[in-house]
Amino acid sequence: MAGRRARTGRGWDASPSRAGDAADPPRPRRGRRTESPADEPAPPPRDESEVAREICLRQLAVRPRTRAELAGALAKRGISEQVSAEVLDRYDEVGIIDDAAFARAWVSSRHTGRGLARRALANELRRKGVDGDVATEALGELDEETEADTARGLVERKLRTARGEPDAVFRRLVGMLARKGYPPGVAIRAVKDALAAQSAEAAEFAEQIDADALADAEGDLDRDTRAVE
């Protein structure tokens, strides 16, 4: 019939399929063979001294360290004692480790920043592995007068916001100084002097305080406590 449109589709007159039609199965793509992790060569073992130096430098990048602190860090990472000693000895020679300088800086920083007294500072240096003679020399730069001035400054700052009866304030402030390592005599006298200058009521209470007697009693108690420990 004239004008009739040609049939298309999948009948007798369907055109032949073209390459790439869904009827044709896809050809496998050729690619390079991927290597499994087992095929890759294992990296060579690192030199133990190199690992030890890397550990030390990472520790020192955070803050200065004592030799004992670095030795402890190396031991935790499994570095042998021999390699640890060799690396640390070398650092001693070139001045990267200097326990004396560390102790001096520690005493100055902690006394100025936290108001710690010699007794508390000695305990901190001991925990960090600083030799007793080295610590004593560093602590010698902090004399009794400086320590007493610092104690008075701490008490005066605390008194600005202290609340309560004079006897309660007295006990709290003496306890605060004791926790910072101040001897009983220094702590009691610093608080007594500060209270005497605060108000008439506080001055009257301070007048009744026998600083020497209290200091002796506190000192005896402190010595007994340390003997038990």
MDAnalysis code that builds the backbone (N, CA, C; Angstrom):
import MDAnalysis as mda
import numpy as np

u = mda.Universe.empty(687, n_residues=229, atom_resindex=np.repeat(np.arange(229), 3), trajectory=True)
u.add_TopologyAttr("name", ["N", "CA", "C"] * 229)
u.add_TopologyAttr("resid", np.arange(1, 230))
u.add_TopologyAttr("resname", ["MET", "ALA", "GLY", "ARG", "ARG", "ALA", "ARG", "THR", "GLY", "ARG", "GLY", "TRP", "ASP", "ALA", "SER", "PRO", "SER", "ARG", "ALA", "GLY", "ASP", "ALA", "ALA", "ASP", "PRO", "PRO", "ARG", "PRO", "ARG", "ARG", "GLY", "ARG", "ARG", "THR", "GLU", "SER", "PRO", "ALA", "ASP", "GLU", "PRO", "ALA", "PRO", "PRO", "PRO", "ARG", "ASP", "GLU", "SER", "GLU", "VAL", "ALA", "ARG", "GLU", "ILE", "CYS", "LEU", "ARG", "GLN", "LEU", "ALA", "VAL", "ARG", "PRO", "ARG", "THR", "ARG", "ALA", "GLU", "LEU", "ALA", "GLY", "ALA", "LEU", "ALA", "LYS", "ARG", "GLY", "ILE", "SER", "GLU", "GLN", "VAL", "SER", "ALA", "GLU", "VAL", "LEU", "ASP", "ARG", "TYR", "ASP", "GLU", "VAL", "GLY", "ILE", "ILE", "ASP", "ASP", "ALA", "ALA", "PHE", "ALA", "ARG", "ALA", "TRP", "VAL", "SER", "SER", "ARG", "HIS", "THR", "GLY", "ARG", "GLY", "LEU", "ALA", "ARG", "ARG", "ALA", "LEU", "ALA", "ASN", "GLU", "LEU", "ARG", "ARG", "LYS", "GLY", "VAL", "ASP", "GLY", "ASP", "VAL", "ALA", "THR", "GLU", "ALA", "LEU", "GLY", "GLU", "LEU", "ASP", "GLU", "GLU", "THR", "GLU", "ALA", "ASP", "THR", "ALA", "ARG", "GLY", "LEU", "VAL", "GLU", "ARG", "LYS", "LEU", "ARG", "THR", "ALA", "ARG", "GLY", "GLU", "PRO", "ASP", "ALA", "VAL", "PHE", "ARG", "ARG", "LEU", "VAL", "GLY", "MET", "LEU", "ALA", "ARG", "LYS", "GLY", "TYR", "PRO", "PRO", "GLY", "VAL", "ALA", "ILE", "ARG", "ALA", "VAL", "LYS", "ASP", "ALA", "LEU", "ALA", "ALA", "GLN", "SER", "ALA", "GLU", "ALA", "ALA", "GLU", "PHE", "ALA", "GLU", "GLN", "ILE", "ASP", "ALA", "ASP", "ALA", "LEU", "ALA", "ASP", "ALA", "GLU", "GLY", "ASP", "LEU", "ASP", "ARG", "ASP", "THR", "ARG", "ALA", "VAL", "GLU"])
u.atoms.positions = np.array([
    [0.871, -1.183, 0.000],
    [0.000, 0.000, 0.000],
    [0.896, 1.217, 0.000],
    [0.483, 2.162, -0.925],
    [1.312, 3.360, -1.052],
    [1.283, 4.158, 0.214],
    [2.371, 4.751, 0.516],
    [2.453, 5.598, 1.716],
    [2.625, 4.852, 3.002],
    [2.644, 3.576, 2.909],
    [2.791, 2.785, 4.146],
    [4.235, 2.837, 4.617],
    [4.402, 3.115, 5.928],
    [5.745, 3.247, 6.492],
    [6.366, 1.871, 6.683],
    [7.662, 1.788, 6.389],
    [8.379, 0.513, 6.510],
    [8.418, 0.071, 7.960],
    [8.271, -1.186, 8.153],
    [8.300, -1.738, 9.514],
    [9.732, -1.883, 9.970],
    [9.855, -1.561, 11.170],
    [11.166, -1.777, 11.805],
    [10.954, -2.578, 13.044],
    [11.925, -3.177, 13.530],
    [11.775, -3.955, 14.755],
    [12.542, -5.235, 14.665],
    [11.921, -6.270, 15.196],
    [12.651, -7.523, 15.287],
    [12.009, -8.604, 14.387],
    [11.261, -8.168, 13.429],
    [10.647, -9.137, 12.512],
    [11.563, -9.497, 11.357],
    [10.928, -9.893, 10.269],
    [11.723, -10.345, 9.133],
    [12.541, -9.230, 8.522],
    [12.015, -7.974, 8.688],
    [12.736, -6.873, 8.063],
    [13.628, -6.118, 9.040],
    [13.926, -6.703, 10.224],
    [14.770, -6.000, 11.203],
    [16.184, -5.872, 10.675],
    [16.752, -4.729, 10.898],
    [18.132, -4.499, 10.432],
    [19.095, -5.314, 11.269],
    [20.205, -5.691, 10.690],
    [21.174, -6.513, 11.455],
    [21.737, -5.721, 12.627],
    [22.062, -6.426, 13.690],
    [22.582, -5.761, 14.902],
    [23.955, -5.210, 14.638],
    [24.256, -4.073, 15.307],
    [25.552, -3.441, 15.164],
    [26.499, -3.891, 16.263],
    [27.761, -3.680, 15.982],
    [28.769, -4.060, 16.997],
    [28.547, -3.238, 18.244],
    [28.619, -3.874, 19.360],
    [28.447, -3.165, 20.627],
    [27.056, -3.258, 21.177],
    [26.080, -3.849, 20.393],
    [24.729, -4.009, 20.917],
    [24.746, -4.943, 22.100],
    [23.662, -4.882, 22.843],
    [23.583, -5.687, 24.066],
    [23.648, -7.163, 23.760],
    [23.296, -7.523, 22.526],
    [23.293, -8.947, 22.216],
    [24.693, -9.517, 22.176],
    [25.666, -8.664, 21.897],
    [27.039, -9.146, 21.820],
    [27.662, -9.150, 23.200],
    [28.284, -10.218, 23.594],
    [28.935, -10.245, 24.919],
    [30.119, -9.309, 24.928],
    [30.325, -8.555, 26.026],
    [31.451, -7.604, 26.075],
    [32.776, -8.330, 26.055],
    [33.692, -7.754, 25.334],
    [35.025, -8.336, 25.272],
    [35.807, -7.968, 26.527],
    [36.517, -8.900, 27.080],
    [37.304, -8.586, 28.286],
    [38.391, -7.592, 27.961],
    [38.578, -6.612, 28.864],
    [39.594, -5.594, 28.665],
    [40.929, -6.104, 29.161],
    [41.922, -5.777, 28.394],
    [43.260, -6.178, 28.790],
    [43.882, -5.089, 29.655],
    [44.429, -5.474, 30.748],
    [45.073, -4.507, 31.637],
    [46.323, -5.098, 32.236],
    [47.066, -4.232, 32.921],
    [48.277, -4.728, 33.552],
    [47.945, -5.553, 34.780],
    [48.725, -6.523, 35.017],
    [48.510, -7.402, 36.177],
    [48.833, -6.627, 37.459],
    [47.883, -6.624, 38.369],
    [48.102, -5.932, 39.657],
    [48.814, -6.870, 40.620],
    [49.766, -6.287, 41.311],
    [50.529, -7.084, 42.264],
    [49.855, -7.075, 43.622],
    [49.828, -8.202, 44.232],
    [49.266, -8.295, 45.578],
    [50.305, -7.824, 46.571],
    [49.849, -7.415, 47.782],
    [50.815, -6.979, 48.799],
    [51.895, -8.006, 49.081],
    [51.545, -9.281, 48.894],
    [52.539, -10.319, 49.180],
    [53.678, -10.293, 48.172],
    [53.392, -9.726, 46.958],
    [54.440, -9.683, 45.943],
    [55.425, -8.541, 46.159],
    [55.013, -7.508, 46.973],
    [55.872, -6.350, 47.169],
    [57.023, -6.701, 48.106],
    [58.200, -6.207, 47.814],
    [59.340, -6.510, 48.693],
    [59.204, -5.810, 50.038],
    [59.559, -6.477, 51.106],
    [59.466, -5.906, 52.444],
    [60.522, -4.822, 52.606],
    [60.151, -3.690, 53.263],
    [61.145, -2.627, 53.457],
    [62.264, -3.122, 54.365],
    [63.471, -2.643, 54.153],
    [64.586, -3.083, 55.000],
    [64.382, -2.604, 56.442],
    [64.815, -3.362, 57.422],
    [64.655, -2.944, 58.820],
    [65.441, -1.673, 59.099],
    [64.857, -0.784, 59.908],
    [65.509, 0.478, 60.223],
    [66.593, 0.274, 61.274],
    [67.609, 1.092, 61.200],
    [68.684, 1.037, 62.177],
    [68.156, 1.459, 63.543],
    [68.486, 0.701, 64.585],
    [67.949, 0.967, 65.923],
    [68.403, 2.321, 66.449],
    [69.630, 2.703, 66.140],
    [70.125, 4.018, 66.581],
    [69.329, 5.148, 65.929],
    [68.991, 4.958, 64.672],
    [68.201, 5.975, 63.972],
    [66.819, 6.117, 64.609],
    [66.212, 4.982, 64.938],
    [64.905, 5.015, 65.598],
    [65.019, 5.706, 66.953],
    [66.065, 5.391, 67.697],
    [66.257, 5.995, 69.023],
    [66.414, 7.506, 68.918],
    [67.187, 7.969, 67.960],
    [67.372, 9.417, 67.790],
    [66.056, 10.096, 67.414],
    [65.278, 9.439, 66.585],
    [63.991, 10.005, 66.180],
    [63.052, 10.133, 67.383],
    [63.041, 9.126, 68.237],
    [62.203, 9.174, 69.447],
    [62.636, 10.328, 70.342],
    [63.931, 10.464, 70.543],
    [64.448, 11.534, 71.406],
    [64.085, 12.913, 70.857],
    [64.255, 13.098, 69.573],
    [63.984, 14.406, 68.978],
    [62.500, 14.759, 69.060],
    [61.637, 13.760, 68.905],
    [60.201, 14.025, 69.058],
    [59.878, 14.435, 70.492],
    [60.502, 13.775, 71.459],
    [60.286, 14.125, 72.867],
    [60.785, 15.540, 73.160],
    [61.958, 15.869, 72.631],
    [62.550, 17.179, 72.899],
    [61.827, 18.301, 72.171],
    [61.095, 17.976, 71.119],
    [60.343, 19.000, 70.394],
    [59.180, 19.522, 71.228],
    [58.700, 18.710, 72.170],
    [57.576, 19.125, 73.017],
    [58.063, 20.059, 74.118],
    [59.127, 19.664, 74.818],
    [59.727, 20.470, 75.887],
    [61.084, 19.872, 76.222],
    [61.945, 20.622, 76.936],
    [63.221, 20.041, 77.360],
    [62.996, 18.810, 78.241],
    [63.890, 17.839, 78.149],
    [63.774, 16.588, 78.909],
    [65.089, 16.287, 79.618],
    [64.983, 15.575, 80.725],
    [66.179, 15.089, 81.384],
    [66.630, 13.801, 80.714],
    [67.864, 13.415, 81.019],
    [68.372, 12.165, 80.465],
    [67.499, 11.002, 80.912],
    [67.083, 10.992, 82.178],
    [66.260, 9.895, 82.694],
    [64.917, 9.818, 81.968],
    [64.321, 10.960, 81.660],
    [63.047, 10.956, 80.933],
    [63.214, 10.352, 79.537],
    [64.274, 10.732, 78.851],
    [64.505, 10.187, 77.509],
    [64.821, 8.695, 77.563],
    [65.585, 8.291, 78.564],
    [65.888, 6.860, 78.712],
    [64.605, 6.065, 78.936],
    [63.694, 6.610, 79.725],
    [62.419, 5.937, 79.946],
    [61.593, 5.836, 78.675],
    [61.584, 6.894, 77.878],
    [60.836, 6.870, 76.619],
    [61.423, 5.835, 75.657],
    [62.744, 5.722, 75.608],
    [63.375, 4.738, 74.724],
    [63.085, 3.304, 75.185],
    [63.121, 3.102, 76.489],
    [62.838, 1.757, 77.009],
    [61.410, 1.325, 76.681],
    [60.464, 2.254, 76.763],
    [59.071, 1.927, 76.445],
    [58.900, 1.527, 74.982],
    [59.763, 2.054, 74.113],
    [59.669, 1.730, 72.681],
    [60.540, 0.541, 72.305],
    [61.121, -0.129, 73.304],
    [61.862, -1.347, 73.038],
    [63.290, -1.150, 72.576],
    [63.845, 0.040, 72.771],
    [65.240, 0.283, 72.386],
    [66.153, -0.377, 73.426],
    [67.173, -1.062, 72.970],
    [68.074, -1.758, 73.885],
    [68.842, -0.767, 74.755],
    [69.290, -1.239, 75.914],
    [70.024, -0.373, 76.837],
    [71.321, 0.123, 76.212],
    [71.979, -0.732, 75.453],
    [73.247, -0.341, 74.842],
    [73.057, 0.806, 73.850],
    [72.096, 0.668, 72.955],
    [71.842, 1.714, 71.963],
    [71.356, 2.981, 72.651],
    [70.503, 2.827, 73.654],
    [70.010, 3.984, 74.393],
    [71.158, 4.758, 75.025],
    [72.075, 4.042, 75.657],
    [73.215, 4.701, 76.302],
    [74.086, 5.414, 75.277],
    [74.315, 4.785, 74.131],
    [75.156, 5.390, 73.096],
    [74.543, 6.690, 72.575],
    [73.249, 6.664, 72.299],
    [72.577, 7.852, 71.770],
    [72.553, 8.969, 72.814],
    [72.230, 8.621, 74.044],
    [72.138, 9.640, 75.095],
    [73.511, 10.203, 75.458],
    [74.534, 9.359, 75.432],
    [75.892, 9.858, 75.676],
    [76.286, 10.884, 74.616],
    [75.937, 10.594, 73.393],
    [76.253, 11.518, 72.311],
    [75.505, 12.840, 72.491],
    [74.247, 12.757, 72.899],
    [73.470, 13.974, 73.138],
    [74.041, 14.767, 74.310],
    [74.572, 14.065, 75.301],
    [75.252, 14.749, 76.408],
    [76.466, 15.522, 75.898],
    [77.242, 14.892, 75.033],
    [78.470, 15.500, 74.526],
    [78.199, 16.788, 73.755],
    [77.155, 16.796, 72.961],
    [76.886, 17.967, 72.118],
    [75.965, 18.976, 72.798],
    [75.531, 18.668, 74.025],
    [74.730, 19.629, 74.775],
    [73.240, 19.585, 74.524],
    [72.764, 18.594, 73.771],
    [71.318, 18.476, 73.564],
    [70.635, 18.101, 74.879],
    [71.302, 17.280, 75.681],
    [70.821, 16.954, 77.023],
    [71.735, 17.654, 78.025],
    [71.143, 18.402, 78.943],
    [71.906, 19.106, 79.984],
    [71.029, 19.171, 81.231],
    [71.186, 18.183, 82.109],
    [70.323, 18.119, 83.284],
    [70.506, 19.320, 84.203],
    [71.717, 19.869, 84.286],
    [71.946, 21.029, 85.141],
    [71.173, 22.246, 84.624],
    [71.251, 22.470, 83.311],
    [70.507, 23.584, 82.717],
    [69.002, 23.354, 82.850],
    [68.582, 22.102, 82.661],
    [67.157, 21.778, 82.814],
    [66.696, 22.108, 84.229],
    [67.468, 21.708, 85.237],
    [67.078, 21.923, 86.627],
    [66.983, 23.411, 86.950],
    [67.944, 24.190, 86.480],
    [67.901, 25.634, 86.740],
    [66.668, 26.273, 86.102],
    [66.406, 25.905, 84.861],
    [65.248, 26.468, 84.170],
    [63.941, 26.023, 84.826],
    [63.910, 24.777, 85.265],
    [62.701, 24.255, 85.912],
    [62.419, 24.994, 87.218],
    [63.442, 25.187, 88.031],
    [63.276, 25.884, 89.314],
    [62.784, 27.309, 89.075],
    [63.404, 28.018, 88.140],
    [63.010, 29.396, 87.867],
    [61.579, 29.486, 87.344],
    [61.251, 28.612, 86.398],
    [59.929, 28.662, 85.780],
    [58.824, 28.292, 86.759],
    [59.022, 27.221, 87.497],
    [57.966, 26.738, 88.398],
    [57.810, 27.620, 89.629],
    [58.893, 28.247, 90.062],
    [58.764, 29.160, 91.193],
    [58.073, 30.451, 90.766],
    [58.465, 30.968, 89.607],
    [57.859, 32.209, 89.129],
    [56.411, 32.004, 88.694],
    [56.157, 30.931, 87.970],
    [54.830, 30.715, 87.409],
    [53.816, 30.114, 88.371],
    [54.264, 29.168, 89.209],
    [53.348, 28.474, 90.116],
    [53.571, 28.811, 91.584],
    [54.632, 29.532, 91.868],
    [54.907, 29.893, 93.260],
    [55.372, 28.726, 94.107],
    [55.963, 27.716, 93.500],
    [56.391, 26.545, 94.267],
    [57.665, 26.851, 95.044],
    [57.746, 26.293, 96.258],
    [58.915, 26.475, 97.108],
    [59.927, 25.363, 96.853],
    [61.073, 25.476, 97.523],
    [62.174, 24.559, 97.249],
    [61.807, 23.105, 97.519],
    [61.056, 22.851, 98.564],
    [60.719, 21.454, 98.878],
    [59.895, 20.824, 97.750],
    [58.881, 21.522, 97.272],
    [58.058, 20.987, 96.180],
    [58.883, 20.844, 94.904],
    [59.758, 21.806, 94.646],
    [60.594, 21.736, 93.450],
    [61.573, 20.569, 93.526],
    [62.117, 20.315, 94.711],
    [63.030, 19.181, 94.877],
    [62.319, 17.866, 94.566],
    [61.067, 17.747, 94.994],
    [60.301, 16.527, 94.705],
    [60.077, 16.368, 93.207],
    [59.772, 17.460, 92.524],
    [59.539, 17.376, 91.081],
    [60.818, 16.989, 90.340],
    [61.934, 17.581, 90.725],
    [63.195, 17.247, 90.056],
    [63.582, 15.791, 90.299],
    [63.311, 15.312, 91.487],
    [63.615, 13.908, 91.785],
    [62.770, 12.983, 90.923],
    [61.495, 13.306, 90.745],
    [60.624, 12.465, 89.907],
    [61.074, 12.482, 88.448],
    [61.732, 13.535, 88.031],
    [62.203, 13.620, 86.652],
    [63.592, 13.023, 86.477],
    [64.131, 12.465, 87.550],
    [65.397, 11.758, 87.442],
    [66.640, 12.627, 87.516],
    [66.500, 13.857, 88.008],
    [67.661, 14.736, 88.135],
    [68.488, 14.287, 89.340],
    [69.787, 14.204, 89.157],
    [70.687, 13.806, 90.230],
    [70.549, 14.738, 91.431],
    [70.695, 14.177, 92.637],
    [70.502, 14.959, 93.852],
    [71.416, 16.162, 93.949],
    [72.690, 15.995, 93.625],
    [73.636, 17.110, 93.691],
    [73.291, 18.191, 92.672],
    [72.885, 17.767, 91.491],
    [72.497, 18.728, 90.451],
    [71.261, 19.509, 90.895],
    [70.291, 18.812, 91.483],
    [69.072, 19.475, 91.955],
    [69.386, 20.456, 93.086],
    [70.259, 20.051, 94.010],
    [70.618, 20.920, 95.134],
    [71.267, 22.207, 94.640],
    [72.131, 22.090, 93.639],
    [72.785, 23.280, 93.092],
    [71.767, 24.220, 92.459],
    [70.814, 23.666, 91.731],
    [69.792, 24.498, 91.091],
    [68.891, 25.157, 92.136],
    [68.524, 24.418, 93.168],
    [67.660, 24.959, 94.213],
    [68.373, 26.029, 95.038],
    [69.718, 25.972, 95.065],
    [70.480, 26.976, 95.804],
    [70.325, 28.369, 95.239],
    [69.905, 28.490, 93.994],
    [69.688, 29.796, 93.397],
    [68.411, 30.455, 93.908],
    [67.582, 29.699, 94.623],
    [66.352, 30.236, 95.207],
    [66.589, 30.398, 96.705],
    [66.869, 31.613, 97.162],
    [67.224, 31.808, 98.567],
    [65.981, 31.985, 99.431],
    [66.191, 32.006, 100.735],
    [65.086, 32.077, 101.694],
    [64.307, 33.383, 101.571],
    [65.015, 34.466, 101.320],
    [64.333, 35.756, 101.203],
    [63.389, 35.778, 100.007],
    [63.858, 35.262, 98.886],
    [63.000, 35.201, 97.694],
    [61.794, 34.316, 97.943],
    [62.024, 33.208, 98.612],
    [60.927, 32.286, 98.919],
    [59.887, 32.949, 99.812],
    [60.348, 33.690, 100.822],
    [59.421, 34.371, 101.735],
    [58.630, 35.463, 101.003],
    [59.291, 36.201, 100.116],
    [58.597, 37.235, 99.342],
    [57.513, 36.625, 98.456],
    [57.845, 35.500, 97.850],
    [56.859, 34.836, 96.996],
    [55.664, 34.355, 97.813],
    [55.923, 33.826, 98.996],
    [54.834, 33.370, 99.873],
    [53.909, 34.525, 100.232],
    [54.481, 35.675, 100.573],
    [53.647, 36.825, 100.910],
    [52.816, 37.279, 99.713],
    [53.412, 37.266, 98.544],
    [52.666, 37.661, 97.350],
    [51.498, 36.726, 97.068],
    [51.704, 35.427, 97.242],
    [50.620, 34.460, 97.042],
    [49.472, 34.705, 98.003],
    [49.825, 34.946, 99.271],
    [48.791, 35.165, 100.292],
    [48.015, 36.448, 100.009],
    [48.708, 37.495, 99.647],
    [48.025, 38.768, 99.377],
    [47.046, 38.652, 98.221],
    [47.419, 37.910, 97.189],
    [46.495, 37.729, 96.054],
    [45.278, 36.919, 96.468],
    [45.478, 35.888, 97.262],
    [44.346, 35.061, 97.701],
    [43.426, 35.826, 98.644],
    [43.988, 36.712, 99.469],
    [43.176, 37.452, 100.436],
    [42.176, 38.394, 99.764],
    [42.461, 38.801, 98.548],
    [41.558, 39.731, 97.867],
    [40.183, 39.126, 97.636],
    [40.113, 37.817, 97.503],
    [38.834, 37.150, 97.236],
    [38.440, 36.185, 98.362],
    [39.228, 36.157, 99.440],
    [38.938, 35.213, 100.535],
    [37.685, 35.653, 101.294],
    [36.900, 34.675, 101.687],
    [35.692, 34.924, 102.460],
    [35.702, 34.029, 103.698],
    [35.089, 34.514, 104.784],
    [34.994, 33.699, 105.989],
    [35.654, 34.368, 107.173],
    [35.542, 33.691, 108.322],
    [36.146, 34.200, 109.539],
    [37.672, 34.145, 109.434],
    [38.346, 35.045, 110.168],
    [39.816, 35.085, 110.069],
    [40.497, 33.752, 110.363],
    [39.964, 32.988, 111.346],
    [40.629, 31.719, 111.668],
    [40.501, 30.719, 110.520],
    [39.331, 30.711, 109.850],
    [39.151, 29.805, 108.712],
    [40.033, 30.226, 107.539],
    [40.093, 31.520, 107.288],
    [40.948, 32.028, 106.212],
    [42.410, 31.704, 106.511],
    [42.803, 31.861, 107.769],
    [44.173, 31.562, 108.178],
    [44.534, 30.113, 107.862],
    [43.657, 29.187, 108.222],
    [43.940, 27.765, 107.984],
    [44.025, 27.458, 106.494],
    [43.114, 28.027, 105.709],
    [43.131, 27.748, 104.268],
    [44.417, 28.255, 103.612],
    [44.839, 29.440, 104.001],
    [46.017, 30.025, 103.362],
    [47.299, 29.315, 103.786],
    [47.383, 28.941, 105.046],
    [48.554, 28.175, 105.490],
    [48.595, 26.833, 104.775],
    [47.440, 26.202, 104.609],
    [47.378, 24.928, 103.886],
    [47.781, 25.079, 102.437],
    [47.367, 26.184, 101.813],
    [47.742, 26.439, 100.414],
    [49.257, 26.535, 100.263],
    [49.895, 27.278, 101.175],
    [51.352, 27.421, 101.106],
    [52.055, 26.099, 101.411],
    [51.508, 25.326, 102.327],
    [52.120, 24.027, 102.650],
    [52.093, 23.107, 101.438],
    [50.995, 23.120, 100.688],
    [50.906, 22.268, 99.492],
    [51.907, 22.693, 98.424],
    [52.305, 23.934, 98.434],
    [53.302, 24.420, 97.491],
    [54.726, 24.224, 97.992],
    [54.858, 23.603, 99.157],
    [56.187, 23.250, 99.639],
    [56.835, 24.230, 100.595],
    [56.101, 25.215, 101.098],
    [56.702, 26.193, 102.000],
    [56.829, 25.615, 103.412],
    [57.923, 25.890, 104.084],
    [58.090, 25.425, 105.470],
    [57.016, 26.047, 106.362],
    [56.655, 25.385, 107.470],
    [55.607, 25.916, 108.355],
    [55.875, 27.338, 108.822],
    [57.114, 27.636, 109.220],
    [57.422, 28.978, 109.710],
    [57.178, 30.055, 108.662],
    [57.616, 29.796, 107.436],
    [57.427, 30.766, 106.353],
    [55.946, 30.957, 106.063],
    [55.199, 29.862, 105.998],
    [53.772, 29.927, 105.675],
    [52.995, 30.681, 106.751],
    [53.231, 30.337, 108.010],
    [52.465, 30.956, 109.106],
    [52.768, 32.447, 109.213],
    [54.037, 32.814, 109.103],
    [54.387, 34.240, 109.209],
    [53.832, 35.038, 108.029],
    [53.849, 34.457, 106.848],
    [53.320, 35.169, 105.684],
    [51.830, 35.437, 105.844],
    [51.087, 34.450, 106.312],
    [49.642, 34.626, 106.481],
    [49.353, 35.582, 107.631],
    [50.090, 35.464, 108.725],
    [49.872, 36.359, 109.876],
    [50.095, 37.814, 109.476],
    [51.188, 38.097, 108.766],
    [51.479, 39.471, 108.356],
    [50.413, 40.007, 107.414],
    [49.941, 39.163, 106.492],
    [48.927, 39.613, 105.542],
    [47.600, 39.886, 106.243],
    [47.218, 39.042, 107.194],
    [45.974, 39.264, 107.931],
    [46.059, 40.538, 108.772],
    [47.218, 40.799, 109.355],
    [47.380, 41.990, 110.198],
    [47.167, 43.273, 109.401],
    [47.440, 43.233, 108.105],
    [47.284, 44.422, 107.270],
    [45.936, 44.487, 106.570],
    [45.088, 43.471, 106.770],
    [43.841, 43.422, 106.011],
    [42.729, 44.254, 106.645],
    [42.418, 44.004, 107.927],
    [41.318, 44.687, 108.596],
    [41.556, 44.649, 110.107],
    [40.750, 45.425, 110.832],
    [40.907, 45.469, 112.283],
    [40.610, 44.111, 112.904],
    [39.566, 43.453, 112.400],
    [39.208, 42.137, 112.942],
    [40.297, 41.112, 112.652],
    [40.795, 41.126, 111.426],
    [41.848, 40.187, 111.068],
    [43.135, 40.501, 111.818],
    [43.407, 41.786, 112.008],
    [44.615, 42.168, 112.740],
    [44.544, 41.704, 114.194],
    [43.368, 41.798, 114.783],
    [43.196, 41.338, 116.168],
    [43.429, 39.839, 116.279],
    [42.934, 39.101, 115.296],
    [43.170, 37.655, 115.289],
    [44.650, 37.350, 115.085],
    [45.274, 38.064, 114.163],
    [46.685, 37.826, 113.872],
    [47.562, 38.102, 115.078],
    [47.162, 39.075, 115.884],
    [47.940, 39.417, 117.069],
    [48.025, 38.263, 118.056],
    [47.023, 37.414, 118.034],
    [46.985, 36.284, 118.975],
    [47.790, 35.075, 118.480],
    [48.252, 35.127, 117.268],
    [48.974, 33.981, 116.693],
    [50.423, 34.005, 117.145],
    [50.851, 32.910, 117.741],
    [52.264, 32.738, 118.085],
    [52.914, 31.969, 116.936],
    [53.476, 32.719, 116.017],
    [53.991, 32.100, 114.787],
    [55.091, 31.093, 115.087],
    [55.981, 31.414, 116.020],
    [57.099, 30.512, 116.313],
    [56.614, 29.193, 116.899],
    [55.674, 29.284, 117.859],
    [55.156, 28.071, 118.485],
    [54.416, 27.208, 117.483],
    [53.595, 27.852, 116.648],
    [52.859, 27.091, 115.631],
    [53.811, 26.462, 114.620],
    [54.831, 27.204, 114.250],
    [55.790, 26.676, 113.278],
    [56.512, 25.465, 113.837],
    [56.896, 25.519, 115.114],
    [57.571, 24.372, 115.731],
    [56.647, 23.159, 115.772],
    [55.381, 23.397, 116.147],
    [54.422, 22.291, 116.225],
    [54.174, 21.686, 114.848],
    [53.998, 22.543, 113.846],
    [53.778, 22.049, 112.489],
    [55.005, 21.316, 111.972],
    [56.174, 21.832, 112.314],
    [57.402, 21.183, 111.870],
    [57.568, 19.798, 112.466],
    [57.243, 19.652, 113.738],
    [57.318, 18.336, 114.377],
    [56.345, 17.365, 113.726],
    [55.129, 17.827, 113.457],
    [54.115, 16.981, 112.825],
    [54.562, 16.578, 111.428],
    [55.152, 17.510, 110.707],
    [55.604, 17.226, 109.335],
    [56.721, 16.198, 109.351],
    [57.651, 16.317, 110.278],
    [58.745, 15.355, 110.357],
    [58.240, 13.972, 110.725],
    [57.265, 13.908, 111.638],
    [56.697, 12.614, 112.009],
    [55.985, 11.960, 110.826],
    [55.283, 12.771, 110.065],
    [54.561, 12.242, 108.907],
    [55.527, 11.680, 107.871],
    [56.618, 12.385, 107.618],
    [57.603, 11.899, 106.646],
    [58.314, 10.652, 107.139],
    [58.496, 10.560, 108.444],
    [59.153, 9.371, 109.017],
    [58.280, 8.138, 108.820],
    [56.976, 8.309, 108.943],
    [56.044, 7.193, 108.754],
    [56.022, 6.773, 107.304],
    [56.068, 7.767, 106.398],
    [56.050, 7.444, 104.962],
    [57.315, 6.719, 104.549],
])
